[in-house]
């Protein structure tokens, strides 16, 4: 299902492009969800978070 092996502009290229885009969107959503849950857990456990620069 490699997109690079398809001919640009073909129907199969578009189907493969959409499949790859959906995969990347799901991966992004999974990572964002994990970070959101982690940051929420850290904030709920601690009263104050201090960053030193």
PDB file of N, CA, C and O in Angstrom:
ATOM      1  N   UNK A   1       0.814  -1.213   0.000  1.00  0.00           N
ATOM      2  CA  UNK A   1       0.000   0.000   0.000  1.00  0.00           C
ATOM      3  C   UNK A   1       0.848   1.263   0.000  1.00  0.00           C
ATOM      4  O   UNK A   1       0.385   2.323   0.420  1.00  0.00           O
ATOM      5  N   UNK A   2       2.071   1.157  -0.463  1.00  0.00           N
ATOM      6  CA  UNK A   2       2.967   2.294  -0.429  1.00  0.00           C
ATOM      7  C   UNK A   2       2.509   3.372  -1.411  1.00  0.00           C
ATOM      8  O   UNK A   2       2.224   3.099  -2.577  1.00  0.00           O
ATOM      9  N   UNK A   3       2.450   4.576  -0.914  1.00  0.00           N
ATOM     10  CA  UNK A   3       1.992   5.694  -1.741  1.00  0.00           C
ATOM     11  C   UNK A   3       3.020   6.050  -2.810  1.00  0.00           C
ATOM     12  O   UNK A   3       2.658   6.493  -3.900  1.00  0.00           O
ATOM     13  N   UNK A   4       4.290   5.858  -2.504  1.00  0.00           N
ATOM     14  CA  UNK A   4       5.343   6.244  -3.441  1.00  0.00           C
ATOM     15  C   UNK A   4       5.352   5.393  -4.716  1.00  0.00           C
ATOM     16  O   UNK A   4       5.907   5.807  -5.734  1.00  0.00           O
ATOM     17  N   UNK A   5       4.742   4.207  -4.661  1.00  0.00           N
ATOM     18  CA  UNK A   5       4.727   3.340  -5.835  1.00  0.00           C
ATOM     19  C   UNK A   5       3.527   3.590  -6.740  1.00  0.00           C
ATOM     20  O   UNK A   5       3.419   2.976  -7.802  1.00  0.00           O
ATOM     21  N   UNK A   6       2.635   4.470  -6.341  1.00  0.00           N
ATOM     22  CA  UNK A   6       1.435   4.754  -7.131  1.00  0.00           C
ATOM     23  C   UNK A   6       1.712   5.896  -8.116  1.00  0.00           C
ATOM     24  O   UNK A   6       2.607   6.715  -7.908  1.00  0.00           O
ATOM     25  N   UNK A   7       0.927   5.927  -9.180  1.00  0.00           N
ATOM     26  CA  UNK A   7       1.029   6.990 -10.164  1.00  0.00           C
ATOM     27  C   UNK A   7       0.213   8.184  -9.686  1.00  0.00           C
ATOM     28  O   UNK A   7      -0.979   8.066  -9.400  1.00  0.00           O
ATOM     29  N   UNK A   8       0.877   9.343  -9.603  1.00  0.00           N
ATOM     30  CA  UNK A   8       0.179  10.535  -9.117  1.00  0.00           C
ATOM     31  C   UNK A   8      -1.027  10.850  -9.982  1.00  0.00           C
ATOM     32  O   UNK A   8      -0.959  10.807 -11.211  1.00  0.00           O
ATOM     33  N   UNK A   9      -2.132  11.168  -9.320  1.00  0.00           N
ATOM     34  CA  UNK A   9      -3.346  11.516 -10.036  1.00  0.00           C
ATOM     35  C   UNK A   9      -4.270  10.336 -10.296  1.00  0.00           C
ATOM     36  O   UNK A   9      -5.410  10.520 -10.723  1.00  0.00           O
ATOM     37  N   UNK A  10      -3.784   9.124 -10.042  1.00  0.00           N
ATOM     38  CA  UNK A  10      -4.633   7.960 -10.293  1.00  0.00           C
ATOM     39  C   UNK A  10      -5.608   7.760  -9.134  1.00  0.00           C
ATOM     40  O   UNK A  10      -5.434   8.310  -8.047  1.00  0.00           O
ATOM     41  N   UNK A  11      -6.628   6.965  -9.396  1.00  0.00           N
ATOM     42  CA  UNK A  11      -7.637   6.699  -8.375  1.00  0.00           C
ATOM     43  C   UNK A  11      -7.031   5.929  -7.192  1.00  0.00           C
ATOM     44  O   UNK A  11      -7.354   6.210  -6.038  1.00  0.00           O
ATOM     45  N   UNK A  12      -6.163   4.967  -7.478  1.00  0.00           N
ATOM     46  CA  UNK A  12      -5.512   4.205  -6.409  1.00  0.00           C
ATOM     47  C   UNK A  12      -4.580   5.084  -5.589  1.00  0.00           C
ATOM     48  O   UNK A  12      -4.434   4.880  -4.384  1.00  0.00           O
ATOM     49  N   UNK A  13      -3.947   6.063  -6.234  1.00  0.00           N
ATOM     50  CA  UNK A  13      -3.090   7.016  -5.514  1.00  0.00           C
ATOM     51  C   UNK A  13      -3.921   7.799  -4.501  1.00  0.00           C
ATOM     52  O   UNK A  13      -3.501   7.975  -3.358  1.00  0.00           O
ATOM     53  N   UNK A  14      -5.089   8.268  -4.912  1.00  0.00           N
ATOM     54  CA  UNK A  14      -5.973   9.031  -4.015  1.00  0.00           C
ATOM     55  C   UNK A  14      -6.439   8.163  -2.850  1.00  0.00           C
ATOM     56  O   UNK A  14      -6.469   8.623  -1.709  1.00  0.00           O
ATOM     57  N   UNK A  15      -6.805   6.908  -3.129  1.00  0.00           N
ATOM     58  CA  UNK A  15      -7.240   6.005  -2.061  1.00  0.00           C
ATOM     59  C   UNK A  15      -6.105   5.768  -1.065  1.00  0.00           C
ATOM     60  O   UNK A  15      -6.322   5.780   0.147  1.00  0.00           O
ATOM     61  N   UNK A  16      -4.906   5.555  -1.579  1.00  0.00           N
ATOM     62  CA  UNK A  16      -3.752   5.318  -0.715  1.00  0.00           C
ATOM     63  C   UNK A  16      -3.410   6.576   0.071  1.00  0.00           C
ATOM     64  O   UNK A  16      -3.051   6.493   1.246  1.00  0.00           O
ATOM     65  N   UNK A  17      -3.518   7.739  -0.564  1.00  0.00           N
ATOM     66  CA  UNK A  17      -3.220   9.008   0.098  1.00  0.00           C
ATOM     67  C   UNK A  17      -4.178   9.237   1.266  1.00  0.00           C
ATOM     68  O   UNK A  17      -3.764   9.668   2.342  1.00  0.00           O
ATOM     69  N   UNK A  18      -5.454   8.947   1.047  1.00  0.00           N
ATOM     70  CA  UNK A  18      -6.456   9.111   2.098  1.00  0.00           C
ATOM     71  C   UNK A  18      -6.191   8.122   3.237  1.00  0.00           C
ATOM     72  O   UNK A  18      -6.320   8.470   4.410  1.00  0.00           O
ATOM     73  N   UNK A  19      -5.823   6.896   2.886  1.00  0.00           N
ATOM     74  CA  UNK A  19      -5.523   5.886   3.911  1.00  0.00           C
ATOM     75  C   UNK A  19      -4.332   6.312   4.772  1.00  0.00           C
ATOM     76  O   UNK A  19      -4.360   6.164   5.993  1.00  0.00           O
ATOM     77  N   UNK A  20      -3.287   6.839   4.131  1.00  0.00           N
ATOM     78  CA  UNK A  20      -2.102   7.314   4.855  1.00  0.00           C
ATOM     79  C   UNK A  20      -2.465   8.510   5.726  1.00  0.00           C
ATOM     80  O   UNK A  20      -2.004   8.609   6.863  1.00  0.00           O
ATOM     81  N   UNK A  21      -3.282   9.416   5.208  1.00  0.00           N
ATOM     82  CA  UNK A  21      -3.691  10.600   5.968  1.00  0.00           C
ATOM     83  C   UNK A  21      -4.494  10.203   7.205  1.00  0.00           C
ATOM     84  O   UNK A  21      -4.305  10.778   8.277  1.00  0.00           O
ATOM     85  N   UNK A  22      -5.387   9.227   7.064  1.00  0.00           N
ATOM     86  CA  UNK A  22      -6.174   8.755   8.208  1.00  0.00           C
ATOM     87  C   UNK A  22      -5.268   8.133   9.262  1.00  0.00           C
ATOM     88  O   UNK A  22      -5.462   8.347  10.459  1.00  0.00           O
ATOM     89  N   UNK A  23      -4.277   7.359   8.815  1.00  0.00           N
ATOM     90  CA  UNK A  23      -3.345   6.744   9.752  1.00  0.00           C
ATOM     91  C   UNK A  23      -2.587   7.806  10.540  1.00  0.00           C
ATOM     92  O   UNK A  23      -2.461   7.700  11.760  1.00  0.00           O
ATOM     93  N   UNK A  24      -2.082   8.831   9.852  1.00  0.00           N
ATOM     94  CA  UNK A  24      -1.330   9.892  10.522  1.00  0.00           C
ATOM     95  C   UNK A  24      -2.224  10.692  11.467  1.00  0.00           C
ATOM     96  O   UNK A  24      -1.783  11.097  12.543  1.00  0.00           O
ATOM     97  N   UNK A  25      -3.466  10.919  11.074  1.00  0.00           N
ATOM     98  CA  UNK A  25      -4.398  11.648  11.944  1.00  0.00           C
ATOM     99  C   UNK A  25      -4.674  10.848  13.213  1.00  0.00           C
ATOM    100  O   UNK A  25      -4.728  11.414  14.305  1.00  0.00           O
ATOM    101  N   UNK A  26      -4.848   9.540  13.074  1.00  0.00           N
ATOM    102  CA  UNK A  26      -5.101   8.693  14.247  1.00  0.00           C
ATOM    103  C   UNK A  26      -3.895   8.687  15.170  1.00  0.00           C
ATOM    104  O   UNK A  26      -4.043   8.762  16.390  1.00  0.00           O
ATOM    105  N   UNK A  27      -2.713   8.600  14.600  1.00  0.00           N
ATOM    106  CA  UNK A  27      -1.482   8.617  15.385  1.00  0.00           C
ATOM    107  C   UNK A  27      -1.351   9.929  16.148  1.00  0.00           C
ATOM    108  O   UNK A  27      -0.993   9.933  17.325  1.00  0.00           O
ATOM    109  N   UNK A  28      -1.639  11.038  15.484  1.00  0.00           N
ATOM    110  CA  UNK A  28      -1.569  12.357  16.115  1.00  0.00           C
ATOM    111  C   UNK A  28      -2.573  12.467  17.256  1.00  0.00           C
ATOM    112  O   UNK A  28      -2.246  12.969  18.332  1.00  0.00           O
ATOM    113  N   UNK A  29      -3.797  11.996  17.021  1.00  0.00           N
ATOM    114  CA  UNK A  29      -4.835  12.049  18.049  1.00  0.00           C
ATOM    115  C   UNK A  29      -4.468  11.195  19.262  1.00  0.00           C
ATOM    116  O   UNK A  29      -4.729  11.585  20.400  1.00  0.00           O
ATOM    117  N   UNK A  30      -3.856  10.020  19.016  1.00  0.00           N
ATOM    118  CA  UNK A  30      -3.438   9.136  20.109  1.00  0.00           C
ATOM    119  C   UNK A  30      -2.380   9.810  20.963  1.00  0.00           C
ATOM    120  O   UNK A  30      -2.454   9.769  22.191  1.00  0.00           O
ATOM    121  N   UNK A  31      -1.393  10.432  20.321  1.00  0.00           N
ATOM    122  CA  UNK A  31      -0.328  11.119  21.061  1.00  0.00           C
ATOM    123  C   UNK A  31      -0.866  12.306  21.837  1.00  0.00           C
ATOM    124  O   UNK A  31      -0.494  12.513  22.992  1.00  0.00           O
ATOM    125  N   UNK A  32      -1.737  13.087  21.216  1.00  0.00           N
ATOM    126  CA  UNK A  32      -2.329  14.253  21.882  1.00  0.00           C
ATOM    127  C   UNK A  32      -3.149  13.820  23.084  1.00  0.00           C
ATOM    128  O   UNK A  32      -3.084  14.453  24.138  1.00  0.00           O
ATOM    129  N   UNK A  33      -3.921  12.749  22.938  1.00  0.00           N
ATOM    130  CA  UNK A  33      -4.747  12.234  24.025  1.00  0.00           C
ATOM    131  C   UNK A  33      -3.869  11.794  25.193  1.00  0.00           C
ATOM    132  O   UNK A  33      -4.177  12.101  26.345  1.00  0.00           O
ATOM    133  N   UNK A  34      -2.782  11.079  24.909  1.00  0.00           N
ATOM    134  CA  UNK A  34      -1.878  10.628  25.964  1.00  0.00           C
ATOM    135  C   UNK A  34      -1.285  11.817  26.716  1.00  0.00           C
ATOM    136  O   UNK A  34      -1.264  11.825  27.947  1.00  0.00           O
ATOM    137  N   UNK A  35      -0.806  12.813  25.986  1.00  0.00           N
ATOM    138  CA  UNK A  35      -0.204  13.983  26.629  1.00  0.00           C
ATOM    139  C   UNK A  35      -1.226  14.743  27.463  1.00  0.00           C
ATOM    140  O   UNK A  35      -0.908  15.237  28.545  1.00  0.00           O
ATOM    141  N   UNK A  36      -2.446  14.835  26.963  1.00  0.00           N
ATOM    142  CA  UNK A  36      -3.501  15.530  27.698  1.00  0.00           C
ATOM    143  C   UNK A  36      -3.812  14.794  29.004  1.00  0.00           C
ATOM    144  O   UNK A  36      -3.922  15.416  30.060  1.00  0.00           O
ATOM    145  N   UNK A  37      -3.952  13.471  28.928  1.00  0.00           N
ATOM    146  CA  UNK A  37      -4.237  12.677  30.122  1.00  0.00           C
ATOM    147  C   UNK A  37      -3.091  12.762  31.123  1.00  0.00           C
ATOM    148  O   UNK A  37      -3.327  12.870  32.326  1.00  0.00           O
ATOM    149  N   UNK A  38      -1.860  12.716  30.640  1.00  0.00           N
ATOM    150  CA  UNK A  38      -0.699  12.783  31.514  1.00  0.00           C
ATOM    151  C   UNK A  38      -0.613  14.133  32.213  1.00  0.00           C
ATOM    152  O   UNK A  38      -0.402  14.195  33.424  1.00  0.00           O
ATOM    153  N   UNK A  39      -0.775  15.208  31.459  1.00  0.00           N
ATOM    154  CA  UNK A  39      -0.694  16.543  32.060  1.00  0.00           C
ATOM    155  C   UNK A  39      -1.831  16.763  33.059  1.00  0.00           C
ATOM    156  O   UNK A  39      -1.626  17.392  34.098  1.00  0.00           O
ATOM    157  N   UNK A  40      -3.014  16.257  32.759  1.00  0.00           N
ATOM    158  CA  UNK A  40      -4.147  16.379  33.686  1.00  0.00           C
ATOM    159  C   UNK A  40      -3.863  15.620  34.976  1.00  0.00           C
ATOM    160  O   UNK A  40      -4.151  16.117  36.065  1.00  0.00           O
ATOM    161  N   UNK A  41      -3.301  14.421  34.860  1.00  0.00           N
ATOM    162  CA  UNK A  41      -2.969  13.630  36.046  1.00  0.00           C
ATOM    163  C   UNK A  41      -1.920  14.334  36.903  1.00  0.00           C
ATOM    164  O   UNK A  41      -2.039  14.361  38.128  1.00  0.00           O
ATOM    165  N   UNK A  42      -0.899  14.899  36.272  1.00  0.00           N
ATOM    166  CA  UNK A  42       0.153  15.609  37.010  1.00  0.00           C
ATOM    167  C   UNK A  42      -0.423  16.811  37.739  1.00  0.00           C
ATOM    168  O   UNK A  42      -0.068  17.064  38.890  1.00  0.00           O
ATOM    169  N   UNK A  43      -1.297  17.546  37.092  1.00  0.00           N
ATOM    170  CA  UNK A  43      -1.888  18.733  37.705  1.00  0.00           C
ATOM    171  C   UNK A  43      -2.805  18.346  38.867  1.00  0.00           C
ATOM    172  O   UNK A  43      -2.835  19.040  39.883  1.00  0.00           O
ATOM    173  N   UNK A  44      -3.544  17.259  38.730  1.00  0.00           N
ATOM    174  CA  UNK A  44      -4.450  16.837  39.807  1.00  0.00           C
ATOM    175  C   UNK A  44      -3.678  16.342  41.026  1.00  0.00           C
ATOM    176  O   UNK A  44      -4.140  16.507  42.155  1.00  0.00           O
ATOM    177  N   UNK A  45      -2.508  15.736  40.814  1.00  0.00           N
ATOM    178  CA  UNK A  45      -1.710  15.223  41.929  1.00  0.00           C
ATOM    179  C   UNK A  45      -1.005  16.330  42.696  1.00  0.00           C
ATOM    180  O   UNK A  45      -0.783  16.210  43.901  1.00  0.00           O
ATOM    181  N   UNK A  46      -0.657  17.388  42.015  1.00  0.00           N
ATOM    182  CA  UNK A  46       0.161  18.441  42.624  1.00  0.00           C
ATOM    183  C   UNK A  46      -0.624  19.748  42.680  1.00  0.00           C
ATOM    184  O   UNK A  46      -1.406  20.065  41.784  1.00  0.00           O
ATOM    185  N   UNK A  47      -0.397  20.486  43.742  1.00  0.00           N
ATOM    186  CA  UNK A  47      -1.069  21.786  43.892  1.00  0.00           C
ATOM    187  C   UNK A  47      -0.398  22.835  43.017  1.00  0.00           C
ATOM    188  O   UNK A  47      -1.067  23.654  42.386  1.00  0.00           O
ATOM    189  N   UNK A  48       0.926  22.802  42.986  1.00  0.00           N
ATOM    190  CA  UNK A  48       1.667  23.824  42.242  1.00  0.00           C
ATOM    191  C   UNK A  48       2.755  23.159  41.394  1.00  0.00           C
ATOM    192  O   UNK A  48       3.403  22.205  41.822  1.00  0.00           O
ATOM    193  N   UNK A  49       2.930  23.673  40.217  1.00  0.00           N
ATOM    194  CA  UNK A  49       4.015  23.223  39.348  1.00  0.00           C
ATOM    195  C   UNK A  49       4.885  24.426  39.043  1.00  0.00           C
ATOM    196  O   UNK A  49       4.402  25.450  38.561  1.00  0.00           O
ATOM    197  N   UNK A  50       6.180  24.294  39.329  1.00  0.00           N
ATOM    198  CA  UNK A  50       7.115  25.411  39.140  1.00  0.00           C
ATOM    199  C   UNK A  50       8.163  25.000  38.123  1.00  0.00           C
ATOM    200  O   UNK A  50       8.722  23.906  38.207  1.00  0.00           O
ATOM    201  N   UNK A  51       8.430  25.866  37.169  1.00  0.00           N
ATOM    202  CA  UNK A  51       9.482  25.635  36.189  1.00  0.00           C
ATOM    203  C   UNK A  51      10.588  26.653  36.418  1.00  0.00           C
ATOM    204  O   UNK A  51      10.329  27.854  36.500  1.00  0.00           O
ATOM    205  N   UNK A  52      11.825  26.170  36.522  1.00  0.00           N
ATOM    206  CA  UNK A  52      12.960  27.072  36.655  1.00  0.00           C
ATOM    207  C   UNK A  52      13.655  27.154  35.314  1.00  0.00           C
ATOM    208  O   UNK A  52      13.876  26.145  34.644  1.00  0.00           O
ATOM    209  N   UNK A  53      13.994  28.368  34.936  1.00  0.00           N
ATOM    210  CA  UNK A  53      14.643  28.553  33.638  1.00  0.00           C
ATOM    211  C   UNK A  53      16.043  29.073  33.845  1.00  0.00           C
ATOM    212  O   UNK A  53      16.767  29.298  32.875  1.00  0.00           O
TER     213      UNK A  53
END
